[in-house]
């Protein structure tokens, strides 16, 4: 298995996970494209202090958390439009780390939406900024913070 988001980290073995089946693999470039789209949405939300824009990201994270990042609107656009234009080797990765990253994004956007609705500007800015920072790290540097947290937890098990 390859974890494109991980630098010099081995994949967890099947004995360190609860899954008895082989994990589902996805194109590792898809979550990075999704992170770029998410970064644009969250940057716009931060600049305009727009709770509705964060709700859009929350909805995307909700889909990614339950069905996988390949089923988010960004994932569908990547698979239908972007992927056919790309050349080179397709690197596959285990879906579990990116799905966990989607769950972390869901947590932060949920906090941001609640804070936005309650007019808690400070918490809104912190939650959106944290989520934006993580998405930007993935989009620009192929470093998935949520994936790294997943792998750390898997190693600790």
Long-range contacts (C-beta under 8 A, 24 or more apart in sequence): 1-25, 1-92, 1-93, 1-94, 2-28, 2-91, 2-92, 2-93, 3-28, 3-93, 3-94, 3-97, 3-147, 3-151, 4-28, 4-29, 4-32, 4-91, 4-93, 4-142, 5-31, 5-93, 5-97, 5-98, 5-138, 5-142, 5-143, 5-144, 5-147, 5-148, 6-97, 6-144, 6-147, 6-148, 6-151, 7-143, 9-148, 9-151, 11-94, 12-151, 12-154, 12-155, 16-154, 16-155, 16-157, 17-96, 17-154, 17-157, 19-96, 23-94, 23-95, 23-96, 24-68, 24-94, 24-95, 25-92, 25-93, 25-94, 25-95, 26-68, 26-69, 26-70, 26-92, 26-93, 26-95, 26-98, 27-70, 27-78, 27-79, 27-83, 27-90, 27-91, 27-92, 27-93, 28-91, 28-92, 28-93, 29-78, 29-83, 29-86, 29-90, 29-91, 30-69, 30-70, 30-75, 30-78, 30-79, 30-83, 31-69, 31-75, 31-98, 31-101, 31-138, 31-144, 32-138, 32-139, 32-142, 33-74, 33-75, 33-77, 33-78, 33-82, 34-60, 34-64, 34-69, 34-72, 34-74, 34-75, 34-78, 35-135, 35-136, 35-138, 35-139, 35-144, 36-135, 36-139, 37-73, 37-74, 37-77, 38-74, 38-105, 38-131, 38-135, 38-139, 39-132, 39-135, 39-136, 39-139, 42-128, 42-131, 42-132, 42-135, 43-132, 45-112, 45-128, 46-125, 46-128, 46-129, 46-132, 49-116, 49-121, 49-124, 49-125, 51-112, 51-113, 51-116, 51-117, 51-124, 54-109, 54-112, 54-113, 54-116, 54-124, 54-128, 55-109, 55-113, 57-105, 57-109, 57-131, 58-106, 58-109, 58-110, 58-112, 58-113, 61-102, 61-103, 61-105, 61-106, 61-109, 62-106, 64-98, 64-99, 64-102, 64-105, 64-106, 65-99, 65-102, 65-103, 65-106, 68-95, 68-98, 68-99, 68-102, 69-95, 69-98, 69-99, 69-101, 69-102, 70-95, 72-102, 96-150, 97-144, 97-146, 97-147, 97-150, 97-151, 98-144, 98-146, 98-147, 100-146, 100-147, 100-149, 100-150, 101-134, 101-138, 101-144, 101-145, 101-146, 101-147, 101-149, 101-150, 102-146, 103-146, 104-134, 104-145, 104-146, 104-149, 105-131, 105-134, 105-135, 105-146, 108-134
